Amino acid sequence: MLTVRNLSILHNKDLRPLIKDLSFTLSGNDRLAVIGEEGNGKSALLQAIVCPEKLNQWAEISGSIHYSGEKLGYLPQEAPSEWNDVPAYTLCMGTPAFTDMDPGDLAALCRNLSMDQELCWSDTEFGLLSGGEKVRLRLLLLLCEQPTMLLLDEPGNDLDLDAILALERFLLTCNLPVLYVSHDEGLLKATATQVLHLESLHGRAEPRWTWDKEPYETYVRNRRNQLDRQEQIWKSEQRERQIQEEKFRKIEQAVAHAQENISRQDPHGGRLLKKKMKAVKSLEHRYEREQENATERPAEEFSMYALFSDIQPIPKGRGVLDLNMEQLSAGERKLASDLHLQIRGSEKILIIGSNGTGKTTLLRVIEEKLREDSRFRTALMPQHYEEGLNFSLTPVEFLNTDGSKEQKTSIRASLIAMKFSRDELDHPIRSLSGGQKAKVLLLKLMMAHPDVLLMDEPTRNLSPLSAPVMREMIRSFPGAVICITHDRLLIDDWPGRVLRLSEEGLIPVNATANNEGGD
C-alpha cells in the first residue's frame, strides 16, 4: 500500500505552493488518475514519491510518504537523453530483468502492449524509433522488473490509437495498483477507478486537491453539478443581498432627507430621527456580519484562453494545396506511395495513422510547399516543442519579437489568461511543463495571424480542462487546418475530412469508426 499524508510541495524559486496537505492511499487494484491543469504539480507528485532527491533540487517537500514492502515501477514522461544513441537491442540486453525473463512471459508482455517482439532485437537507435515504439519499449523494460505498484507519468502521450487501446486493456487487466498522470480523456473514462484532481486557484497562489473514489466520468459529472448548484445558490443570495441593500439605502435616504428638513424648533423629532438612523445602521451592520457566512462563489480553475482574431476565411473555391507525390520517404525508407491531397478554401483536414507511417514527415512536406505560396500565411505547431521554442528564454522574451513595451504587455496578459502565474512568465521555457510549452507555441501561432494552420498532435500534453478548448479552437478556426492526431474526441467530432495515411497513400475514412482500432 502507498500512503501519502499531509504532503506539501513548495517551489523554491518563486515560493509558490504546488501541493498543500495532500493525503491519499493506493492499494489493491486501484487505478488512481491524477488530473489537473499544466504546472499544478502532477509530475512533481510522482517524483516526490519515487525520487524526492531529484525534486529537492528545485522544491521543498514536507509530509510523509510510505510504501513499505512495495516495489515501485516508475515511468517518467521522458526517457533518459543518453538512450537516444543506443540501439533498442543493447538497451534490452543491458537490462538484467529482460535477459532473465521467461520467453513465454516476454512474448505475453509484448502482446499486451501491442508490440512487435522484433523491436527488442532491433539495431535501430532508440532516438530514431517512433514515439509509440519508444513508449512500448520503455513500458516493456519496466514491467520486466516485476514491480508491485506502477506510477506512470503520461504513458499515452506518444501512442497511436491502437497502442492507446492496448494501454487501456493493459490497465484494465493489470492486477497492480496504478497511480498515473494522464491528459487523455478517453483513457481516463475507460480506466480510472479513482481521481486525484490537483488545482491552483486565485492566480495560482492557492493549491487545492480533491480525491474522489469514483470513476472519472462520475467525478466530472458530480463536480459539474456541485459547482452549478453552488453557483445558483450564490446568485440567489446575491440577488437577495442587492434587494436588502437597496432597502437599507432607501430608508437611510429617507431619514437623511427628513433630518435635513426638520425644523430646529422640533428637537424631539430630531432625536427620534437620529435614533431611527442608528437603528437602521445597526441592522445593516448585523446583516453584513451574517453575510460573512454566506455561500461563496465557487472557485473554479479555468482552462486556457485561445482566440485567433483578424483572420478571414479563405474563399471556398480558392486552391490552398495541390499535392501529388509518387513516394514519401524518410531517408532510404519508403513510407507511402501515390499520395494525392487537394485542399480548397477553409477546409479542415485530419490525418490519422499508426506511429511510424510518416504523418509528421508528410506534414513537413506540406509545410514546405505552403511556405512557397506567398498568398497564405502558414503556421506550424510541431509535435516536439523544442523545434519551435527557445528553451533558454522565458515565455515573454521568446514571444516579444519586436521588443516593444506594448507587445510585451499584451503577451503577459495573454499568458496569464492561459493560466500562467506571474512568476512563471519569468521562468525559462525549459522549466515549464509540456502543456505550458504547448500554450507558448499556441500563442506564437496566434500572433502570426495564419491563414493555414498545421498542427502535429496539438492536444497531446494538454489537460482534460485545456484539451476541449484546443479542440474547439481548431474547429472554429476561420482558415484552413491540416492536423495530425490520435485524440479520439477530436477525431469523433472533426468538422471536415479524415484521411488515414498508409503505405498505399491517403485513404478517406469514416471518422466515427476510428475508435474501432486498426490505427
Buried (B, 14 or more C-beta within 10 A) or exposed (E): BBBBEEBBBBBEEEEBBBBBEBEBBBEEEBBBBBBBBBBBBBBBBBBBBBEEEEBEEEBEBEBEBEBEEBEBBBBBBEBEEEBEEBBBBBBBEEBEEBEEBEEEEBEEBBEBBBBEBEBBEBEEBBEBBBBBBBBBBBBBBBBBBEBEBBBBBBBBBBBBBBBBBBBBBBBEEBEBBBBBBBBBBBBBBBBBBBBBBBBBEEEBEEBBBEBBEBBBBEBBEEBEEEEEEBBEBBEEBEEEBEEBBEBBEEBBEEBEEBBEEBEEEEEEEBEBBEEBBEEBEEBBEEBEEEEEEEBEEBEBBEBBBBEBEEBEEBEEEBEBBEBEBEEBEEEEEEBBBEBEBEBBBBBBBBBBBBBBBBBBBBBBBBBEBBEEBEEBBBBBBBBEBEEBBEEEBBBBBBBBEEEEEEBBEBBBEBBBBBBBBBBBBEBBBEBBBBBBBBBBBBBBBBBBBBBBBBBBBBBBBBBBBBBBBBBEBBBEBBBBBBBBBBBBBBBBEBEBBBBBBBEEBBEEBEBEEBBEEEB
